[in-house]
């Protein structure tokens, strides 16, 4: 948001991120982004509120935040040599004007065929236990990857700024 030079405040949404039974990764990301924006908008009805969520999608299965080392090792072993789609959802809500919009940036990421030693070295160096899919591409995690494919280079880091700028303009926020 600092790149867009718009004044903002961060507010925790207090939304349960547990997937619903059988919920697809794309649907989960979209539902959570909107729920987060709506939860904060309920407390700040005049504000234009942005909610976002990212779910790593491996063959239709959501990979959440590992939370601990052992789960991160298991996730990275599952993803080695695979294509993972990071479903990055964005919602913009303003209750005062009735504005509500959601969008999704799908980021196709091909992981290298990582050795167990590389996985361990990466996890010890970066400890990405709070990241979907156990990897931070904005840091050393970039060394885990073969390629990234998306139309918004900021989407993998978490907030797709091209889409965010478009939605903010549609909500009436002047950016330039």
PyMOL commands that set and color helices and strands:
alter all, ss='L'
color gray80, all
select helices_A, chain A and resi 2-4+25-43+69-79+116-126+140-144+161-170
alter helices_A, ss='H'
color red, helices_A
select strands_A, chain A and resi 49-58+61-63+83-94+99-111+145-149
alter strands_A, ss='S'
color yellow, strands_A
deselect
rebuild
show_as cartoon
